């Protein structure tokens, strides 16, 4: 069995503008901690995963998705052996959650979170039902797609769908929990991020720009994804994706899939 992608985070030296930005853009429910510095996200999308917005301790912005594991030190050691690098060692946040972070071989930030001692389906805080936009996809775009795919498959036991094209592969985490995603690369773009499902990608990108974000334009990435979907499914016409940088510079993705 593989490891599930169960949480995402975004942050900046000043987290307040990001709380306002994402709450307005996606209609998410946001609940801050009493001491400040961290805001829990309930996407209110009824599916996918929840996340958080934090205040950076280093002054640098960050965004990452988190993979669940029952042995944080061993997983961190394995990531380093495979070409990654520890960014944050195993850290217990007052008994509430224990996490660690590493950079993959391209220097892309990824999080690890300790699984409950006796996990039970339904115990994790799932997105509530509502009008918010759900976060339902993760994606890593590296410099070498084959290296990226091999690293994550070896580290987390994920199944990489390799019958399409080498540049972009769909991933099955094999857990039946969290979200699935894609691994690719070989284009100008570089990121490890998550995607929210929206009703209209172009309209949401325009709203993000008005709120202080900026859209990312990489024709090579769009062509890569189109070719991958055509190779895997025979058509790419039912999917539209887009990416933007939030006011702190963090990458976030959008997708819309036609009902069918």
ZAMARGU-4260 file (C-alpha; in steps of 0.2 Angstrom, whole numbers, plus 5000, padded with zeros to 4 digits):
<rodrens>
0) 5000/5000/5000 | 5006/5018/4996 | 5005/5034/5006 | 4990/5046/5005 | 4991/5064/5001
5) 4980/5071/5015 | 4984/5090/5017 | 4990/5106/5009 | 4998/5122/5016 | 5002/5139/5009
10) 5011/5153/5019 | 5021/5169/5019 | 5030/5181/5030 | 5013/5190/5032 | 4999/5177/5032
15) 4985/5190/5033 | 4984/5194/5015 | 4984/5176/5010 | 4969/5172/5021 | 4960/5186/5013
20) 4965/5181/4996 | 4960/5163/4997 | 4945/5166/5006 | 4938/5178/4993 | 4944/5168/4978
25) 4938/5151/4983 | 4924/5154/4996 | 4934/5143/5009 | 4930/5142/5027 | 4944/5149/5037
30) 4947/5147/5056 | 4962/5155/5064 | 4971/5149/5080 | 4970/5159/5096 | 4988/5163/5096
35) 4988/5168/5078 | 5000/5163/5064 | 4990/5148/5057 | 4973/5147/5049 | 4964/5130/5046
40) 4956/5129/5029 | 4939/5120/5027 | 4937/5121/5008 | 4918/5118/5010 | 4919/5108/4994
45) 4912/5092/5000 | 4927/5082/4993 | 4946/5082/4992 | 4957/5088/5006 | 4958/5102/5018
50) 4973/5113/5021 | 4981/5128/5031 | 4988/5145/5029 | 5003/5149/5040 | 5015/5163/5045
55) 5033/5159/5039 | 5046/5158/5052 | 5060/5162/5039 | 5052/5176/5030 | 5051/5165/5014
60) 5034/5160/5006 | 5030/5142/5005 | 5017/5130/4998 | 5017/5111/4999 | 5006/5096/5000
65) 5008/5083/5014 | 5009/5064/5013 | 5004/5053/5027 | 5016/5040/5035 | 5017/5030/5051
70) 5036/5032/5052 | 5042/5050/5049 | 5061/5047/5053 | 5062/5032/5041 | 5052/5041/5027
75) 5063/5056/5029 | 5079/5046/5028 | 5073/5037/5013 | 5069/5053/5004 | 5087/5059/5007
80) 5094/5042/5001 | 5084/5044/4985 | 5091/5062/4981 | 5080/5073/4992 | 5086/5084/5006
85) 5078/5087/5024 | 5071/5105/5026 | 5063/5103/5042 | 5067/5088/5054 | 5053/5078/5063
90) 5044/5091/5073 | 5030/5089/5086 | 5018/5104/5086 | 5012/5102/5104 | 5005/5085/5102
95) 4992/5092/5089 | 5002/5086/5074 | 5019/5079/5070 | 5027/5084/5053 | 5043/5085/5043
100) 5048/5093/5026 | 5060/5089/5013 | 5065/5095/4995 | 5064/5083/4981 | 5079/5081/4969
105) 5073/5097/4960 | 5072/5107/4976 | 5053/5107/4977 | 5046/5107/4994 | 5035/5092/5000
110) 5028/5089/5018 | 5026/5073/5028 | 5013/5071/5042 | 5012/5057/5055 | 4997/5046/5053
115) 4986/5042/5068 | 4991/5027/5079 | 4975/5019/5074 | 4968/5027/5059 | 4950/5025/5055
120) 4941/5030/5039 | 4931/5045/5043 | 4941/5051/5058 | 4951/5064/5048 | 4943/5081/5046
125) 4936/5080/5029 | 4930/5096/5019 | 4912/5100/5024 | 4898/5102/5011 | 4896/5119/5004
130) 4899/5131/4990 | 4918/5132/4992 | 4930/5125/4978 | 4937/5108/4982 | 4956/5104/4982
135) 4956/5087/4972 | 4973/5085/4963 | 4991/5086/4967 | 5005/5089/4954 | 5024/5089/4953
140) 5033/5097/4938 | 5051/5094/4939 | 5066/5096/4927 | 5067/5078/4922 | 5050/5069/4922
145) 5057/5051/4922 | 5067/5056/4938 | 5052/5064/4946 | 5041/5049/4943 | 5054/5037/4949
150) 5058/5047/4965 | 5040/5048/4971 | 5036/5030/4965 | 5050/5023/4975 | 5048/5034/4990
155) 5029/5032/4993 | 5025/5016/4984 | 5014/5025/4971 | 5008/5018/4955 | 5013/5028/4940
160) 5002/5026/4924 | 5016/5024/4911 | 5006/5020/4896 | 5003/5038/4890 | 5019/5049/4886
165) 5035/5050/4897 | 5033/5068/4901 | 5017/5067/4911 | 5010/5052/4921 | 4994/5050/4932
170) 4997/5043/4949 | 4987/5031/4960 | 4993/5032/4978 | 4985/5015/4981 | 4977/5021/4997
175) 4959/5025/4993 | 4961/5041/5003 | 4966/5059/5001 | 4969/5064/4983 | 4977/5057/4967
180) 4989/5067/4956 | 5001/5069/4942 | 5020/5069/4940 | 5029/5076/4925 | 5041/5089/4919
185) 5054/5094/4905 | 5046/5111/4903 | 5049/5128/4910 | 5038/5126/4924 | 5044/5119/4941
190) 5032/5116/4956 | 5024/5104/4968 | 5007/5110/4971 | 4988/5106/4972 | 4974/5110/4961
195) 4956/5117/4965 | 4941/5112/4955 | 4932/5127/4948 | 4917/5131/4937 | 4927/5142/4925
200) 4946/5142/4925 | 4948/5158/4915 | 4936/5167/4926 | 4945/5161/4941 | 4962/5166/4935
205) 4955/5184/4931 | 4948/5185/4949 | 4965/5179/4956 | 4973/5193/4946 | 4961/5206/4952
210) 4965/5200/4970 | 4983/5203/4968 | 4989/5186/4960 | 4997/5183/4943 | 4993/5170/4931
215) 5007/5158/4925 | 5009/5156/4906 | 5019/5141/4900 | 5013/5135/4883 | 5024/5119/4884
220) 5015/5114/4900 | 4998/5115/4892 | 5004/5106/4877 | 5012/5092/4888 | 4995/5090/4898
225) 4985/5089/4882 | 4996/5076/4874 | 4996/5066/4890 | 4977/5066/4891 | 4975/5062/4873
230) 4987/5047/4875 | 4979/5040/4890 | 4960/5044/4887 | 4959/5046/4868 | 4954/5064/4870
235) 4959/5080/4880 | 4944/5090/4876 | 4935/5088/4893 | 4948/5095/4904 | 4955/5113/4906
240) 4969/5118/4918 | 4977/5134/4923 | 4990/5140/4937 | 4993/5156/4946 | 5005/5164/4959
245) 4996/5171/4974 | 5001/5188/4982 | 5016/5180/4991 | 5022/5171/4975 | 5016/5153/4979
250) 5010/5142/4965 | 4992/5136/4965 | 4982/5126/4951 | 4965/5126/4944 | 4955/5113/4934
255) 4938/5111/4927 | 4932/5094/4920 | 4916/5093/4910 | 4903/5082/4917 | 4902/5066/4907
</rodrens>
